[in-house]
Amino acid sequence: MQVNFKDDERQQSVVYVKQDRKERNDRNRALHTPANLERQLDLALKVQAAYIRSQIFQDINVNSLAVKVYKPTVADKISEGVAALNKSLDGTGVRMTVKDNSITYHIDV
């Protein structure tokens, strides 16, 4: 499914984005081992515990598994839970990327 922008707006429809994410995750799930999917779920639970005020999404990509924090709040960004999470992930093979509206934790497989 191709997600297109509306003619008069530059934002994508939430319904289409969620549907596209679900279809992509279902399609790519078979490419990863159950152990890696379990590792992603464990990471998602840790991220959700740290970013308690923000939306968390799991993305199953072709070459990686990701946990995305969408529009993290300032309170979450400066919390002790996030600092502890980032410290605990050092040396585990999980890398973090920060963009304008999101923080993504990638598990390379």
Summary of the structure (lengths in Angstrom):
residues: 109
radius of gyration: 14.8
end to end distance: 25.0
largest distance: 45.2
contacts: 274
relative contact order: 0.15
helix: 45%
strand: 23%
